[in-house]
Amino acid sequence: MKIDLTNTTSSKINAGLIEARRAIGTPAVGMVLTLVIVTDEGNAYDALKAAGDASREHPSRTLVVIKRPGRTPRDRAKSRLDAEVRVGSDAGTGETVLLRLHGELANHAEAVVLPLLLPDAPVVVWWPEEAPEKPAEDPLGKLAQRRITDAASAEDPVGALGVRAGSYSPGDTDLAWTRITPWRSMLAAALDQRHSAISAAEVEGEPYNPSTELLGMWLADRLKVPVARKVSDGPGLTAVRLDTADGAISLDRADGALAELAMPGQPDRHVALKRRETAELIAEELRRLDPDEIYKSAVQFGVERLKFDRSQEDSATRPLPDEDEQKAAAPAKKSAATAKKAAGSAAGKSK
Amino acid sequence: MSTSSNPLRDPQDRRLPRIAGPSGLVIFGVTGDLSRKKLMPAVYDLANRGLLPPGFSLVGFARRDWEDEDFAQVVHDAVKEHARTPFREEVWQQLAEGFRFVPGEFDDDNSFEALRATIDELDKARGTGGNFAFYLSVPPKFFPKVVQQLKKHGLSQGQGDSWRRAVIEKPFGHDLASAQELNRVVHEVFEPVDVFRIDHYLGKETVQNILALRFANTMFEPIWNRSYVDHVQITMAEDIGIGGRAGYYDGIGAARDVIQNHLLQLLALTAMEEPGSFHPKALVTEKLKVLSAVELPEDLGRYTVRGQYAHAWQGGEEVLGYLEEEGIDPKSKTDTYAAIKLTINNRRWAGVPFYLRTGKRLGRRVTEIAVVFKRAPYLPFESGATEELGQNALVIRVQPDEGITVRFGSKVPGTSMEVRDVTMDFAYGESFTESSPEAYERLLLDVLLGDANLFPRHQEVELSWMILDPIEEHWEKHGRPAQYPAGTWGPVEADEMLARDGRSWRRP
């Protein structure tokens, strides 16, 4: 069921929601959270589709905030709120309200959203792109327990990680981090088995893929070893290698679906490691709403502390590595030890 | 092996799921229904959720002339038809490399040698590390043979720190003596901690939620005792008949098939005291305590009822009575319906009856626990205002439509004061994922992880038989099962049994 409300207010929208639910005969639903999606007209469809799919796992009230400040001074002077209320089969398993904020109102989204939040239930804000620099200080972000950004959608994805690290506040999370959960889980499972000490690591993925950097930083942060970043043609992340005295533990995924796990002294095995849809990522994010300390620690490790292997890469897109690291890049072996010490002590300080 | 030494693991990192270590699963009786409809799909679903270790291998053992490929095809069809999660080629590829099939009979030494060779080959080719669980999806009469063969061929003990586990399905005997004999046979070969008894009810989310409901909240536990609870009804109803299971069912009956395991487990979880922790030991201690406090009514004739479904129209189709079913002795005394009254002798529950009932060909398929509360001691309303008010109740719906219903009185809108029962509903499907994992997924994963929390221990099985045996003995000597038309809620005798106590069954 769909109700269109033009030039409306939050309280009229609330009344519309109740009316719509009565009309379809389910006056109460067990919705567990409010998901606020901040987007523009162009991305609203995709984001809403992902949220609808995720709502099968987490029935929620989805508020889509579409800002339309207007292009001309005349448009900007007129402010207006239009809403589209969707309940029932049109809205996944919860209810959805599309809010179009025209003119000056576009700068006061929180005033529209606040009365529409579900009582007592957690609030999650998701910026599919163009996330604010400091999500926790954004007027909408302030309303939320969980703030989801996506570094991969930024103009400078790797740079965005630095911004996230700088403005981190408990409850922040990034889809670039969510994307690597299966990788992290497989690597952790690999290290559950007996293995000799890890001396260095390497992550490989396409350029402009912040997940690769994040995985590298997580490994460096946890293992306290130097981690190199290599560039490949993708898709996405393509390989991780952990060097041990007995040989490398490696996880290779050339085709974006099936990976091969190799461990010293063990047969190579295939593991399914498919790149996931946005809906699955959002569903994972909504599963836990408490602060993700591990993400914090990984993202704040610092991209600049990874070693960039520059052999296949357009040099303009990356910051210059430190001089001694540059020398070490090709032979790598010896300087690994010194870099390890440096990484270890630095990581110790940051705790 | 220990996770604490793994730098990539951190208790704070709750995104990372528990993945079983290197391991494999051997299924005996792999051609059976359970294996195709539940086990194979559960293995695939686990793999799809990324919870199986790389290299996980599945070995089928049965009396078929199959190659590995034929077996893979059978699993493929079973997964396509019954798996909960969507079919993905890459997940299938990962799994299919680890499929092996060993043809053979249980008394054929060569087949078990072949099984051992297969396991050794998997350790080399797939890195399963010698860790194998043996799932005995075969009739209990074969258990002794299979476990003895496993022992004889050195399959029941792992090398070094690798493990071997046995998984067995109900029935765990048909009375105390046979249960003890079965435990003896299995424990002779496998250590008690390595034996996992599957009661698939315990793998259900709703059943696990009983513990969350009771011990994670403050508002239920204070009234969870004899001061507020009038009685408890635990129901497991099926709408199907015995189908093709005549051979198994006749002579066993509803009480042995369902009350002994499922219903007494539900009773234990509903009535037990708070465990000190969720360590399997602490949990089993509490369950044993409450099961050993269970007391039977003095007059078994008055407070137990059994029945047989009779020829009738059920939900739009004409169905046969139990005695008319193919393969059933027309003089059979086997119960297809059983209802019993139990009490629990402890401070919390003294005087609160627990009514347990189960049956086939009842009104609809439903399993629920209804905690019915006492009436308010005083009602300050005019007489007539509360005429339609029943007793407050909290109903845990185990299946289908998992959730919790609370029933309480509410004023009917209007000028007069009139109070009537209303219900408040919590549905799992509404507040959480539409498709919560199947019980078998959870249980198989727990077997591979070695987590015994959701499996009844042998002491529990034996205690349950001690509760049921006197009833079965009484039935053996006295009377015949009452007849009830298929599709109804059981024989009138069961209604009379509650009426004697001034109560009535809930219509589930």
Interface residues (C-beta under 8 A of the other chain):
Chain A: V29 G30 M31 V32 R56 E57 H58 P59 T93 T181 P182 R184 S185 M186 L187 A188 A189 A190 L191 D192 Q193 R194 L219 R222 L223 K224 A257 L258 L261 M263 Q266 P267 R269 H270 V271 A272 L273 K274 E284 R288 D290 D292 E293 I294
Chain B: M1 T3 N6 P7 L8 R9 D10 Q12 D13 R14 R15 L16 P17 I19 G21 P22 A47 N48 G50 P53 P54 G55 R88 E89 E90 V91 Q93 Q94 E97 K124 A125 R126 G127 G129 F426 A427 E430 S431 F432 T433 E434
